[in-house]
Amino acid sequence: MSGLTAAGPLVTPLAAPLVAGDIVRGTCRLLAAHGHGTLTEVTLRTGRRVDVMALAPDGGITVVEVKSSVQDFRSDRKWQEYLDFCDRFFFAVGEGFPHDILPGEPGLIVADRFGAAIVRAAPESRLAPARRKALTLKFALLGSQRLTRTLDPEAC
């Protein structure tokens, strides 16, 4: 997935503790700056819901699991189930989150509500063509449905 490489630390100071929505917002801004389309709260065929799914210009699919606190991370181990549904997987956390408790393999994004930086690039594991097609179609249909609801809430 082109353009998603590790960068330096964020320069935006944080005034208050972050909530998951702030981390999602900053992460989506980062991905969009790299030319990716993003959707949040995407339900997979397994019934699991990913926090952020991004579609790259080259068709690559990234999944980002947001962790807003240490307790959130320690109580939720379902992230490994997402690996079969993406080419790259990242954790996204706020500044001050202890990186040493996170697994070393996935990518790492540090975000606030205004933006984000990739601290550790995610390894690539290419999806099978049939799964890529199914996920890309799901992404397109879900994005279209959400846009339609925004433009005309009574139509759905």
TIZA-393964 format. One line per 5 residues: for each residue x, y, z of N, C-alpha, C. Coordinates in steps of 0.05 Angstrom, whole numbers. Layout:
# residues N
X Y Z X Y Z X Y Z; ...
//
This chain:
# residues 156
17 -23 0 0 0 0 18 24 0; 17 39 -21 35 61 -24 31 83 -4; 53 95 5 52 119 21 49 116 51; 43 92 61 38 89 89 64 79 103; 81 98 109 107 91 121 109 106 148
127 97 165 130 109 191 140 137 188; 130 154 206 138 182 206 146 191 235; 153 216 238 160 226 264 136 230 282; 140 239 306 118 242 325 99 264 317; 75 263 328 55 284 323 65 310 336
57 332 324 64 357 335 41 371 349; 17 360 346 -7 371 358 -8 365 388; -7 384 406 -9 379 434 -38 370 442; -40 352 460 -66 343 469 -74 358 494; -98 369 494 -108 384 517 -124 367 536
-136 345 526 -153 329 543 -149 300 535; -157 281 552 -155 253 544 -171 247 519; -161 230 503 -175 223 478 -196 202 482; -217 204 467 -237 183 465 -232 169 438; -244 145 435 -240 130 411 -247 146 386
-268 162 387 -277 178 364 -255 197 355; -240 208 374 -218 227 366 -196 212 351; -190 188 361 -169 172 348 -178 163 320; -203 155 318 -214 148 292 -213 171 272; -220 195 281 -220 218 264 -192 224 254
-173 225 272 -145 231 264 -134 210 245; -141 184 251 -132 162 234 -144 165 206; -169 170 204 -182 173 178 -170 197 163; -163 218 177 -150 241 163 -123 233 152; -108 217 167 -82 208 158 -85 191 133
-103 171 134 -108 154 111 -117 169 87; -136 188 91 -145 204 69 -123 221 56; -104 230 72 -81 246 62 -64 229 44; -65 202 48 -50 183 31 -67 173 8; -90 185 4 -107 178 -19 -125 154 -15
-128 146 10 -146 123 16 -174 133 22; -194 116 14 -221 120 23 -224 106 49; -240 117 67 -243 104 93 -273 101 100; -278 80 115 -304 75 127 -299 66 156; -317 73 173 -315 65 201 -337 45 207
-332 29 228 -352 10 238 -362 -8 215; -344 -22 203 -350 -40 181 -353 -69 192; -377 -81 187 -382 -108 197 -372 -128 176; -356 -147 185 -345 -168 168 -365 -191 166; -361 -209 148 -379 -232 146 -380 -250 171
-359 -247 187 -358 -262 212 -376 -250 234; -386 -226 228 -402 -212 248 -385 -192 265; -359 -195 263 -341 -176 277 -341 -149 262; -337 -128 277 -338 -101 266 -311 -87 270; -299 -79 248 -273 -65 249 -278 -35 253
-260 -23 267 -262 6 273 -259 23 248; -238 18 233 -233 33 208 -224 13 186; -236 16 163 -227 1 139 -220 22 118; -197 18 105 -189 37 85 -183 22 59; -190 35 37 -185 24 10 -165 43 -3
-142 32 -11 -120 47 -23 -125 50 -53; -112 70 -65 -115 73 -94 -107 48 -110; -89 32 -99 -80 7 -113 -98 -17 -106; -120 -12 -91 -138 -34 -84 -131 -48 -58; -109 -39 -45 -101 -51 -20 -122 -44 2
-126 -63 20 -145 -59 42 -130 -59 69; -134 -38 84 -123 -35 110 -145 -35 131; -139 -49 153 -158 -48 176 -142 -36 200; -156 -18 214 -145 -5 237 -163 -11 261; -150 -21 282 -164 -26 308 -156 -4 327
-175 11 336 -171 34 354 -171 24 383; -151 33 398 -150 27 427 -147 53 441; -168 61 457 -167 87 470 -156 85 498; -152 61 509 -141 58 536 -128 31 539; -112 28 559 -99 2 565 -121 -18 571
-141 -11 587 -162 -29 593 -177 -38 568; -181 -20 549 -194 -28 524 -177 -49 509; -151 -45 509 -134 -65 495 -134 -92 510; -131 -91 536 -129 -116 551 -155 -132 552; -177 -119 549 -203 -133 550 -213 -143 522
-198 -137 501 -207 -143 474 -185 -156 458; -187 -182 453 -167 -197 438 -177 -206 411; -199 -194 401 -210 -203 376 -195 -193 352; -176 -175 356 -162 -163 333 -149 -183 314; -140 -206 324 -127 -225 307 -146 -237 286
-172 -236 292 -192 -245 273 -194 -227 248; -184 -202 250 -185 -183 228 -163 -188 208; -143 -202 215 -120 -205 197 -126 -219 171; -146 -236 170 -154 -249 146 -171 -231 127; -176 -207 136 -193 -189 120 -179 -163 112
-153 -164 111 -138 -140 103 -110 -147 93; -99 -129 78 -71 -131 69 -52 -121 90; -61 -101 105 -45 -89 127 -63 -84 151; -51 -87 174 -67 -83 199 -51 -65 217; -65 -45 229 -53 -26 247 -69 -25 273
-56 -19 295 -69 -9 318 -66 22 317; -87 36 326 -85 65 328 -91 72 357; -73 88 369 -75 95 397 -70 125 400; -77 136 423 -71 164 428 -43 167 439; -33 192 438 -7 198 450 -8 190 480
14 179 489 16 171 517 8 142 521; -5 129 502 -11 101 504 15 85 505; 18 66 524 43 52 526 46 31 503; 64 37 484 68 21 460 78 -7 467; 92 -9 490 105 -35 496 85 -57 503
60 -50 509 40 -71 514 27 -82 489; 31 -68 467 19 -77 441 37 -97 428; 26 -116 413 42 -135 398 61 -120 378; 84 -131 374 104 -118 357 99 -121 327; 83 -140 319 80 -146 290 62 -125 276
38 -119 286 21 -100 271 33 -72 269; 23 -57 249 31 -29 248 20 -13 271; 31 11 275 22 27 297 19 56 288; -4 67 294 -11 95 288 -16 109 314; -5 133 317 -12 149 341 -28 173 330
-51 177 342 -70 197 331 -82 215 353; -91 238 344 -108 254 360 -131 263 342; -148 280 350 -171 287 334 -164 303 308; -140 314 307 -132 330 284 -115 316 264; -104 294 271 -86 280 252 -73 256 265
-54 244 251 -41 220 261 -14 217 247; 2 199 258 28 192 247 31 162 249; 44 151 229 50 123 230 77 120 244; 76 106 267 100 102 283 114 76 274; 98 56 266 110 31 257 93 22 233
107 18 210 93 8 186 82 -20 191; 60 -26 178 48 -53 180 60 -71 159; 66 -96 166 74 -115 145 51 -120 126; 57 -127 102 37 -133 82 33 -163 79; 8 -171 79 0 -199 74 -23 -197 54
-18 -202 29 -38 -198 8 -61 -217 10; -85 -205 7 -110 -221 7 -112 -238 -18; -127 -260 -15 -134 -276 -38 -152 -260 -56; -150 -263 -83 -166 -247 -101 -196 -248 -96; -207 -271 -89 -236 -273 -84 -244 -257 -59
-228 -258 -38 -234 -243 -14 -231 -213 -19; -211 -205 -34 -207 -177 -41 -231 -166 -56; -241 -182 -75 -264 -173 -91 -288 -170 -73; -293 -190 -56 -316 -188 -38 -314 -164 -19; -291 -159 -8 -287 -136 10 -289 -110 -4
-279 -108 -29 -280 -84 -44 -309 -77 -51; -324 -98 -59 -353 -93 -65 -368 -85 -40; -362 -98 -18 -375 -90 8 -369 -61 15; -344 -53 11 -335 -26 17 -350 -6 0; -352 -12 -26 -366 6 -45 -396 8 -38
-408 -15 -34 -437 -14 -28 -443 0 -2; -427 -6 19 -432 7 45 -427 37 43; -407 45 29 -402 74 26 -424 87 11; -435 74 -10 -457 85 -25 -482 87 -8; -488 67 7 -511 67 25 -510 89 46
-486 93 57 -483 114 77 -486 141 65; -476 145 41 -479 171 27 -508 176 21; -522 156 12 -550 159 5 -566 167 30; -560 154 53 -574 161 78 -568 189 87; -543 199 81 -536 226 88 -551 246 71
-552 240 45 -565 259 26 -595 258 28; -607 235 34 -636 232 34 -643 211 55; -644 219 81 -650 199 102 -676 185 99; -695 196 85 -721 184 82 -721 163 60; -701 162 43 -700 143 21 -694 114 30
-682 111 54 -674 84 63 -692 74 85
//
